[in-house]
Amino acid sequence: MTTTSRPADAHEGIAAVRPGSAAVRLWRGRATDPAWVRPAFLGLLLLTLLAYLWNLSASGYANSFYSAAVQAGGESGKAMVFGSLDSANAITVDKPPAALWPMALSVRLFGLGSWQILLPEVLMGVGTVAVLYAAVRRRFSPAAGLIAGAVLALTPVAALMFRFNNPDALLALLMTVTVHCVLRALEEARTKWLVWAGVAVGFAFLAKTLQAFLILPPLALLYAVCAPAPPRRRLGQLALAGLAAVVSGGWWVAAVELWPVSSRPYIGGSQHNSFLELTFGYNGLGRINGDETGSVGGGGGGRGGGGWGSTGLGRMFGAEVGGQISWLLPAALLLLVAGLVVTWRGKRTDTARAAFLAWGGALLMTAGIFSFMAGIFHQYYTVALAPYIAALVGMGVTVLWEERSRIAAASALGASVAVTAWWSSVLLGRTPEYLPWLRRTVLVAGLAAAVGLVLAGRLDRRLALGAAGVGLAASLAGPFAYTMSTLDTGHTGSIVTAGPAGASRGGGPGGGRFGAGPGGQDGRPGMRAGQGPGPQGGAGALPRGGAPQGGPNGSPAQPPGGAQLPGGAAGRGERGGPGGMGGLLDGPQVGARAKALLKADADDYTWAAATIGAQNAAGYQLATARPVMAIGGFNGSDPSPTLARFKAYVAEGRIHYFISGGGMGGRGGRGGAATGSAIATWVEASFQKVTAGSATFYDLTAPVT
């Protein structure tokens, strides 16, 4: 076969339009485009924006771990630069801070609240759709770009993470930008575009460290082989791109490593206050082999395959992950093969084949690592795959449509719709009580459309277009339904999933999701929701039904403006009372008495309180807008501060209260030094206990007599 896809338009330029206002040029787009193209593109962006804004405040502070860091960055420039969990800069989050910066800037400009934190994530989602459209449309057709953008916007895990405050939204945007820039560089071997790709990778590293590098091997190899330039120039350009990545990501690393340790926060997630250790250990090789010292399941060396879901080639299709991302994954793989067959006879520098290799290589590399990594793995990580799948679907469908007069191309097009309809029915069947009619409708409509597409080259054009429309609708119906359920539901905590209740299982230590494991409601035998390994559960524990306990002081913390943190997610295991697992999954519900106690005279102290575990600290910090020290970082297992240092802080009068409970490392000290346990033991023996509602505090200014 030879490709009949539209020729590369690298030389067309944008906007050979008549003089006029900027609005007219924006609306009209390219002079060579049909009149419907730009309105359709802008309409896609507008619909994506409105959909992602729908019910946005239902998620409240979403992941309170990152929201607390955003709140701190909104008050302290130093906290913003380092990604500190509190404005007094005790300890950082366990990631670089780039994903926090847009949210912190928003909070600085507009104040603290749910919308201020989550709106930048929505804009990243719209931006990712726009970049993906531009990348696919540039080499193929407007229809290909629109299909790719729609597939991305309707991917359930994308609808989840582009409305959530984890680093994955920025990572997905920057990875899409990276592929787009590499494809632009491949058109004419333009060094500028390859350098921009390196810059995007560098900032992606500052969002989620080494995950940003997963797509580099296939992209670098592609450019080295296919760029229209002599070999020496290609290698030199790749070296410049690598230098750009090092500079754009390394400046922050160098600043942190060279900054005096005594005047910067402790690097959360590390055991020796080192960002390089965090990068190559807990967030690096530990994610691959499961040996994540300091994590909730770390230090075991490869046992993560059982603790964080089953590994292997079927992981992306299994019950834990399939409903998040895999709706169009079989079709994308089939279309990748078909697209390469159609374009294979092109010359070495053929940009259509390069596009399939770029997006396909990124998909296979990332999905392969996700499938076999034995360390911490959450379902929402798969948002990184969404742009690659969407691009392959958009490109593959349009290329095969142009070749539909050939029976092999028409059969491949029909097969992609048939396999998608079948797989959608399988995924919908995993939640049999959810829209039971949709499963049968998708299967029947998809198979009928597949037959029509196989015959498309012999049918009247209108009938062929009808079959294509039905096939597209059937392929997107399942993810559309799951996406609508995602948009209509608030999501809070550290482990969140898209789709209706029961759409995803697994994903936590012990082979089940936190909140869904055997024996105990949070996945550990005999432990009730809200019971931590510390001396007692935190304040205002939420049972799985979502209603707070602890009497009148169990009311949930609220973002400014009255947006309540929803209790509806609790039934899905997304809120575990006072953080679930002792404060690991989400922040506690802070009662009115506890809030008043902490705010009284808080300005006289560096930290209003200290507690074990970052999520536990985050709930109190967000409720009071006062810095709360997170002893031990996210898992409570980082050796910071030491007992001696904590005693010094107390002696200097810098901490008012110690909040009991919370943190995986609070009593067990898993993965690192048991500093949290030592601090808790010393505090309980040395200072007077104070209760506020159901919460227990120790007044560090009132020693036991």
C-alpha positions in Angstrom: 0.0 0.0 0.0 1.0 3.6 -0.5 -0.3 6.4 1.6 -2.8 8.9 0.3 -2.8 10.9 3.5 -2.6 14.6 2.9 0.9 15.9 2.2 3.0 17.5 4.9 2.0 21.1 5.3 5.1 22.3 7.1 5.6 24.9 4.4 2.0 26.1 4.3 2.2 28.5 7.2 -0.8 29.5 9.2 -2.8 32.5 8.3 -2.6 33.6 4.8 -5.8 35.4 5.6 -7.1 38.8 4.6 -6.3 41.7 6.8 -8.6 42.0 9.7 -9.0 41.8 13.4 -7.2 39.3 15.5 -10.5 37.7 16.4 -11.3 37.2 12.7 -7.9 35.6 12.1 -8.4 33.4 15.1 -11.8 32.3 13.9 -10.8 31.7 10.3 -7.5 29.9 10.8 -5.6 28.7 7.7 -6.7 30.1 4.4 -6.6 26.6 2.9 -9.0 25.1 5.6 -12.7 24.6 4.9 -14.9 27.1 6.7 -16.0 24.5 9.3 -12.5 23.6 10.6 -11.7 26.5 13.0 -15.2 26.7 14.5 -15.1 23.0 15.1 -11.7 23.2 16.8 -12.7 26.2 19.0 -16.0 24.4 19.8 -14.0 21.3 20.9 -11.9 23.4 23.2 -15.0 25.2 24.6 -16.9 22.0 25.2 -13.8 20.5 26.9 -13.5 23.6 29.1 -17.1 23.6 30.1 -17.2 19.9 30.8 -14.1 20.0 32.9 -15.4 23.0 34.9 -18.7 21.2 35.6 -19.1 20.5 39.3 -15.4 21.3 39.8 -15.8 22.5 43.4 -17.3 19.1 44.4 -13.7 17.8 44.9 -13.0 20.5 47.5 -9.2 20.5 48.1 -8.9 17.2 46.1 -5.5 15.8 47.3 -5.0 17.7 50.5 -1.3 16.8 50.4 -0.7 19.0 47.4 -3.3 21.5 48.3 -1.4 22.2 51.6 1.8 22.8 49.7 -0.1 25.1 47.3 -1.5 27.0 50.4 2.0 27.3 51.7 3.4 28.5 48.4 0.6 31.1 48.2 2.0 32.6 51.5 5.7 32.0 51.2 8.0 32.5 48.2 10.5 30.1 49.7 7.9 27.5 50.2 6.7 27.9 46.6 10.3 27.5 45.2 11.0 24.4 47.2 7.5 22.9 47.2 7.3 22.9 51.0 4.3 21.4 52.8 4.0 24.4 55.1 4.9 28.1 54.9 7.5 27.6 57.7 9.4 25.2 55.4 9.8 22.1 57.6 9.7 19.5 54.8 8.8 19.4 51.0 6.4 17.2 49.1 8.0 14.0 47.6 8.1 15.5 44.1 9.8 18.5 42.5 7.5 21.6 42.7 6.8 22.5 39.1 3.2 21.2 39.2 2.6 23.3 42.3 3.7 26.6 40.8 0.6 27.3 38.6 -1.7 26.5 41.5 0.3 28.5 43.9 0.3 31.5 41.6 -3.4 31.2 41.2 -3.8 31.2 45.0 -1.5 34.2 45.3 -3.7 36.1 42.8 -7.2 35.0 43.8 -6.9 33.5 47.4 -7.2 30.0 48.7 -10.1 27.9 47.5 -11.1 24.8 45.5 -11.5 26.6 42.2 -8.3 28.6 42.6 -6.4 25.3 43.0 -8.2 23.2 40.4 -8.8 25.7 37.6 -5.1 25.6 36.4 -5.5 21.9 36.1 -8.5 22.3 33.9 -6.6 24.8 31.7 -3.8 22.2 31.4 -6.4 19.7 30.1 -7.7 22.2 27.5 -4.2 23.0 26.5 -3.3 19.4 26.1 -6.3 18.9 23.7 -5.2 22.0 21.8 -1.6 20.8 21.4 -2.6 17.3 20.4 -5.0 18.7 17.8 -2.2 20.9 16.4 0.3 18.0 16.3 -2.1 15.5 14.5 -3.8 18.1 12.3 -0.5 19.4 11.0 0.6 16.3 9.2 -2.8 14.6 8.6 -6.1 16.4 8.4 -8.4 18.6 10.5 -10.7 15.6 11.0 -7.8 13.6 12.4 -6.9 16.3 14.9 -10.6 16.7 16.0 -11.0 13.0 16.5 -7.7 12.8 18.5 -8.8 15.8 20.6 -12.2 14.4 21.3 -10.8 11.0 22.2 -8.4 12.6 24.7 -11.1 14.8 26.3 -13.4 11.8 26.7 -10.9 9.5 28.2 -12.1 8.8 31.8 -8.8 9.1 33.5 -8.1 12.3 31.6 -11.4 13.8 32.8 -10.3 12.8 36.3 -6.7 14.1 36.4 -7.3 17.4 34.5 -9.7 18.3 37.4 -7.4 17.1 40.1 -4.3 18.6 41.7 -1.7 15.8 41.3 1.4 16.4 39.1 0.1 14.1 36.3 -1.9 16.9 34.5 1.2 19.0 33.9 3.2 15.9 33.0 0.6 14.9 30.3 0.6 18.4 28.9 4.4 18.6 28.7 4.8 15.1 27.2 2.3 16.0 24.5 4.3 19.2 23.8 7.5 17.1 23.7 6.2 14.8 20.9 4.7 17.8 19.0 8.1 19.6 19.0 10.0 16.5 17.9 7.6 16.0 15.0 8.0 19.7 14.0 11.8 19.2 14.2 11.6 16.2 11.9 10.0 18.2 9.1 13.1 20.2 8.2 15.6 19.2 10.9 15.0 22.5 12.7 17.2 22.7 15.8 14.9 25.2 17.4 12.1 22.7 17.7 14.3 19.9 19.1 15.6 22.3 21.7 12.1 23.2 22.7 11.4 19.5 23.1 14.3 19.3 25.5 13.0 22.3 27.4 9.6 20.6 27.8 11.2 17.4 29.0 13.2 19.3 31.6 10.2 21.0 33.0 8.3 17.7 32.9 11.2 16.3 35.1 10.4 19.1 37.6 6.8 17.9 37.6 7.3 14.1 38.1 11.1 13.3 37.9 12.1 10.3 35.9 8.7 9.5 34.4 9.4 12.4 32.0 12.2 10.4 30.5 10.2 7.3 29.6 9.5 8.5 26.0 13.0 9.8 25.3 14.6 6.6 24.0 12.0 6.1 21.1 11.9 9.8 20.3 15.7 10.1 20.2 16.1 7.0 18.1 13.4 8.2 15.7 15.1 11.6 15.2 18.6 10.0 14.8 17.3 7.8 12.0 14.6 9.8 10.3 15.6 13.5 10.5 16.3 15.1 7.0 19.9 16.0 7.9 23.4 14.5 7.8 24.1 12.1 10.6 26.6 14.4 12.3 24.1 17.2 12.4 21.4 14.9 13.8 23.7 13.8 16.6 24.7 17.4 17.4 21.0 18.5 17.5 20.2 15.7 19.9 23.1 16.7 22.1 21.7 20.3 22.2 18.3 19.0 23.0 19.8 17.0 25.8 21.6 20.0 27.1 18.4 22.0 27.0 16.7 19.3 29.1 19.5 19.3 31.6 19.4 23.1 31.9 15.7 23.5 32.1 15.3 20.8 34.7 18.7 20.9 36.4 18.8 24.5 37.6 16.3 23.6 40.3 18.1 20.4 41.2 21.4 22.3 41.5 19.9 25.0 43.6 18.5 22.5 46.0 21.7 20.4 46.3 23.9 23.5 46.7 21.6 25.4 49.1 22.7 25.2 52.7 20.8 22.4 54.3 20.3 24.4 57.5 18.3 27.1 55.6 16.1 25.0 53.3 13.3 22.4 54.1 14.0 18.7 54.3 13.5 16.9 51.0 10.4 14.8 51.6 10.5 11.2 50.5 14.3 10.8 51.0 16.0 9.2 53.9 19.1 11.5 53.8 17.7 14.9 52.9 18.8 14.5 49.2 16.8 15.2 46.1 19.1 13.0 44.1 18.3 10.1 46.5 14.6 10.9 46.1 14.9 11.0 42.3 16.8 7.7 41.8 15.5 5.8 44.8 11.9 6.4 46.0 10.7 8.0 42.8 13.1 6.2 40.5 14.4 2.7 40.5 12.3 1.9 43.5 9.2 2.3 41.3 10.6 -0.3 39.0 11.8 -2.9 41.4 9.5 -2.2 44.3 12.4 -1.4 46.7 11.1 1.9 47.8 12.6 2.7 51.1 10.3 5.0 53.1 7.1 4.2 51.2 4.0 2.6 52.6 5.0 -0.7 51.0 8.6 0.0 50.4 11.8 -1.7 51.4 10.5 -5.1 50.3 12.3 -5.4 47.0 9.9 -6.3 44.3 6.9 -7.2 46.3 5.0 -4.3 44.8 3.6 -6.5 42.1 1.3 -8.1 44.6 0.8 -5.0 46.8 0.0 -2.5 44.0 -1.9 -4.7 41.6 -0.9 -7.5 39.3 1.9 -6.9 36.9 2.3 -8.2 33.3 1.1 -7.5 29.8 -2.5 -7.6 30.9 -2.2 -4.9 33.5 -3.5 -2.1 31.4 -6.6 -4.2 30.6 -7.3 -5.6 34.0 -10.0 -4.8 36.6 -7.8 -2.3 38.3 -6.9 -0.1 35.3 -9.0 -1.1 32.3 -11.9 1.2 32.8 -9.6 4.2 33.3 -7.7 4.1 30.0 -8.1 1.0 27.9 -11.3 1.7 26.0 -9.5 2.5 22.8 -6.2 0.9 23.6 -6.8 -2.2 21.5 -7.8 -0.1 18.6 -4.8 2.2 19.0 -2.5 -0.8 18.8 -4.2 -2.1 15.8 -4.2 1.3 14.1 -0.5 1.7 14.9 0.3 -1.5 13.0 -2.1 -0.5 10.1 -0.7 3.0 9.9 2.9 1.7 9.7 1.9 -0.7 7.0 0.2 2.0 4.9 3.2 4.4 5.3 6.0 1.9 5.3 7.1 2.4 1.7 7.7 6.1 2.3 11.2 7.5 2.2 13.4 7.6 5.3 12.2 11.1 6.2 8.5 10.5 5.7 6.7 12.5 8.3 3.5 10.5 8.3 5.4 7.3 9.3 7.4 9.3 11.8 4.2 10.4 13.5 3.1 6.9 13.9 6.5 5.9 15.3 6.6 8.8 17.6 3.2 8.4 19.2 3.4 4.6 19.0 6.8 4.5 20.6 5.7 6.8 23.4 2.7 4.6 24.0 4.6 1.3 24.0 7.4 2.5 26.2 5.2 4.1 28.8 2.6 1.3 28.9 5.4 -1.3 29.0 7.0 0.3 32.1 3.6 0.7 33.8 2.7 -2.9 33.1 5.8 -4.4 34.8 6.8 -1.9 37.5 6.7 -3.6 40.9 6.7 -0.4 43.0 3.9 2.0 43.8 1.4 2.2 41.0 -1.9 4.0 40.9 -4.6 3.8 38.3 -4.5 7.5 37.6 -0.8 7.3 36.4 -2.3 6.0 33.1 -3.4 9.5 32.1 0.1 9.7 30.6 -1.1 7.2 27.9 -4.2 9.2 27.0 -2.6 11.6 24.4 -0.7 8.8 22.7 -3.8 6.6 22.3 -5.8 9.6 21.1 -3.2 10.5 18.5 -2.9 7.0 17.1 -6.7 6.7 16.9 -7.1 10.1 15.1 -4.2 9.4 12.7 -5.0 5.7 12.0 -8.7 6.2 11.4 -8.3 9.0 8.9 -5.4 7.2 7.0 -7.4 4.0 6.7 -10.5 6.0 5.7 -8.5 7.6 2.8 -7.4 4.1 1.8 -10.9 2.5 2.2 -11.0 1.5 -1.5 -8.5 -1.1 -0.6 -10.1 -4.1 1.1 -7.2 -4.6 3.5 -7.5 -1.0 4.7 -11.3 -1.1 4.9 -11.0 -4.4 6.9 -8.5 -3.0 9.3 -10.8 0.1 9.8 -13.8 -2.2 10.5 -11.8 -4.4 12.8 -10.7 -1.4 14.9 -14.4 -0.5 15.4 -15.4 -4.1 16.1 -12.7 -4.7 18.6 -13.5 -1.4 20.4 -17.1 -2.3 20.6 -16.4 -5.7 22.0 -13.9 -4.4 24.5 -16.3 -1.6 25.6 -18.9 -4.3 26.2 -16.4 -6.2 28.4 -15.5 -3.1 30.4 -19.1 -2.1 30.8 -19.9 -5.6 31.9 -17.5 -5.1 34.9 -20.1 -2.8 36.3 -23.3 -4.7 35.4 -25.7 -2.4 37.3 -24.3 0.7 35.5 -26.4 1.5 32.4 -27.0 -2.2 31.4 -28.6 -1.2 28.1 -25.5 0.6 27.0 -23.4 -2.5 26.9 -25.7 -4.2 24.4 -26.2 -1.0 22.3 -22.5 -0.4 22.0 -21.8 -4.0 20.9 -24.6 -4.2 18.3 -24.0 -0.7 16.9 -20.3 -1.2 16.7 -20.5 -4.6 15.0 -23.0 -3.2 12.5 -20.8 -0.2 11.8 -17.8 -2.5 11.4 -19.5 -4.4 8.6 -20.4 -1.1 6.9 -16.8 0.1 7.1 -15.4 -3.1 5.6 -17.7 -2.4 2.7 -17.1 1.4 2.7 -15.1 1.4 -0.5 -18.1 -0.1 -2.3 -20.9 1.9 -0.7 -22.3 5.3 -1.6 -20.3 8.0 0.2 -23.2 9.0 2.3 -23.7 5.4 3.5 -20.0 5.1 4.2 -20.0 8.3 6.2 -23.0 7.0 8.1 -21.3 3.8 9.0 -18.2 5.8 10.1 -20.4 8.1 12.2 -22.1 5.1 13.9 -18.7 3.5 14.4 -17.3 6.6 16.0 -20.3 7.0 18.3 -20.2 3.4 19.4 -16.5 3.5 20.1 -16.8 6.6 22.2 -20.1 5.8 24.0 -18.5 3.7 26.8 -15.7 6.2 27.7 -18.2 9.1 27.3 -20.5 7.5 29.9 -17.6 6.9 32.3 -16.4 10.4 31.8 -19.8 11.9 32.6 -19.9 9.9 35.8 -16.4 11.2 36.6 -17.4 14.8 36.0 -20.5 14.4 38.2 -18.5 13.1 41.2 -16.2 14.8 43.6 -12.8 13.1 44.1 -10.6 13.5 47.2 -7.6 11.8 48.7 -4.5 10.2 47.4 -5.9 7.3 45.5 -8.7 8.3 43.1 -10.3 6.6 40.1 -12.6 7.6 37.2 -15.9 6.2 36.3 -18.9 5.0 38.3 -18.6 3.3 41.7 -17.0 -0.2 41.4 -15.4 0.6 38.1 -11.9 -0.1 39.4 -10.5 -2.5 41.9 -7.1 -3.0 43.4 -4.3 -0.5 43.5 -3.3 -0.6 47.2 -1.0 -2.6 49.4 -2.3 -6.1 50.0 -3.7 -6.4 46.6 -6.8 -4.2 47.1 -7.6 -0.6 47.0 -7.3 1.2 50.3 -10.8 0.9 51.7 -11.5 -2.3 49.9 -9.1 -4.9 51.2 -9.9 -8.1 53.0 -10.3 -8.2 56.8 -10.2 -4.5 57.4 -12.0 -1.7 55.6 -8.8 0.0 54.6 -7.1 -3.1 53.3 -5.3 -4.3 56.5 -6.8 -6.9 58.7 -8.7 -5.7 61.7 -8.2 -2.0 61.1 -11.3 0.2 60.8 -11.4 3.2 58.6 -9.9 6.1 60.5 -7.8 4.0 62.8 -4.1 4.8 62.3 -1.1 3.0 63.6 -0.5 6.0 66.0 -1.8 6.1 69.5 -5.3 6.7 68.3 -7.3 7.7 65.3 -7.5 11.3 64.3 -10.3 13.7 64.7 -13.7 13.4 63.1 -13.2 9.9 61.6 -15.4 9.2 58.6 -16.8 5.7 58.3 -17.2 4.3 54.8 -20.7 5.6 54.6 -19.3 9.2 54.6 -20.9 10.6 57.8 -18.4 12.1 60.2 -18.2 10.8 63.7 -17.3 12.6 66.9 -20.4 14.6 67.5 -20.7 18.3 66.7 -17.0 18.7 66.1 -16.7 16.1 63.3 -17.8 18.6 60.6 -15.6 18.6 57.5 -13.0 21.3 56.8 -14.3 23.6 54.0 -12.4 25.6 51.5 -13.1 29.3 51.6 -16.2 30.2 49.8 -18.2 27.3 51.2 -17.3 24.5 48.9 -17.6 21.4 51.1 -15.4 18.5 50.8 -17.8 15.8 49.6 -18.6 12.7 51.6 -19.9 10.9 48.6 -16.5 9.7 47.6 -16.1 7.8 50.9 -18.2 5.0 49.7 -15.7 4.4 46.9 -12.7 4.2 49.3 -11.5 7.7 48.3 -11.8 9.2 51.7 -10.6 7.2 54.7 -11.7 9.3 57.7 -8.8 11.0 59.3 -6.7 10.3 56.3 -7.5 6.6 56.1 -4.7 4.3 57.2 -3.8 6.7 59.9 -3.7 9.8 57.7 -2.1 8.3 54.7 -4.9 8.7 52.1 -6.4 12.1 52.9 -6.5 14.9 55.4 -8.7 14.6 58.5 -12.0 16.3 59.0 -11.3 19.2 61.4 -14.0 20.1 63.9 -14.9 23.6 65.0 -13.4 23.2 68.4 -10.1 21.8 67.1 -9.9 24.6 64.6 -10.5 27.3 67.2 -7.9 25.7 69.5 -5.2 25.7 66.8 -5.9 29.3 65.7 -5.7 30.8 69.1 -2.4 32.5 69.5 -1.1 30.7 66.4 0.7 33.8 65.2 3.0 33.6 68.2 4.5 30.3 67.0 6.4 29.2 63.9 4.1 26.1 63.6 0.6 26.1 65.1 1.0 22.3 65.5 3.0 19.3 64.5 1.7 15.8 63.6 2.9 12.6 62.1 2.2 12.3 58.3 1.7 15.0 55.7 -2.0 14.2 55.0 -2.8 14.5 58.7 -1.0 17.8 58.8 -2.6 19.0 55.6 -6.1 18.7 56.9 -5.4 20.9 59.9 -3.3 23.4 57.9 -6.0 23.9 55.2 -8.7 24.3 57.9 -6.7 26.9 59.9 -4.5 28.5 57.2 -1.7 28.2 59.7 1.6 26.2 59.2 1.5 22.6 60.6 4.6 20.6 60.7 4.4 17.2 58.9 6.6 14.9 60.9 8.1 12.2 58.6 6.6 13.6 55.4 3.9 11.8 53.4 4.3 8.4 54.9 5.5 9.6 58.3 8.7 7.6 57.8 11.2 10.3 56.7 13.7 10.9 59.5 12.7 14.6 59.8 12.8 16.2 62.2 15.0 14.1 64.5 13.9 13.7 68.1 16.7 16.0 69.2 15.7 18.7 66.7 12.0 18.4 67.7 12.9 18.9 71.3 14.9 22.0 70.4 12.0 23.4 68.5 9.8 22.8 71.5 12.4 24.4 73.9 12.5 27.4 71.6 8.7 27.8 71.8 8.2 27.4 68.1 5.5 24.7 68.1 2.3 25.0 70.1 0.6 21.6 69.9 1.2 18.1 68.9 -1.7 16.4 67.2 -2.1 12.7 68.1 -2.6 10.0 65.6 -1.9 9.7 61.8 0.9 8.7 59.6 2.0 5.3 58.5 5.3 5.8 60.2 3.8 7.1 63.4 4.3 3.8 65.3 5.7 1.4 62.8 8.4 3.5 61.3 8.2 1.5 58.1 10.9 2.0 55.5 12.9 4.6 57.6 13.9 5.7 61.0 11.1 5.5 63.5 11.5 9.2 64.4 7.7 9.7 64.5 7.3 7.0 67.0 10.0 8.4 69.2 8.6 11.9 69.1 5.1 10.7 69.9 6.3 8.7 72.8 8.3 11.6 74.2 5.4 14.1 73.8 2.8 11.8 75.4 5.0 11.3 78.4 6.1 14.9 78.8 3.1 17.2 78.0 -0.5 17.7 79.1 -3.3 16.3 76.9 -6.0 18.6 75.6 -9.1 17.4 73.8 -11.2 19.3 71.4 -14.3 17.4 70.3 -13.0 14.0 69.2 -9.4 15.3 68.5 -6.5 14.8 70.9 -3.8 17.4 71.3 -0.7 17.8 73.5 0.1 21.3 74.6 3.9 21.7 74.1 3.9 24.8 76.3 2.5 22.8 79.2 4.8 20.2 80.6 3.5 17.4 82.8 4.2 18.4 86.4 
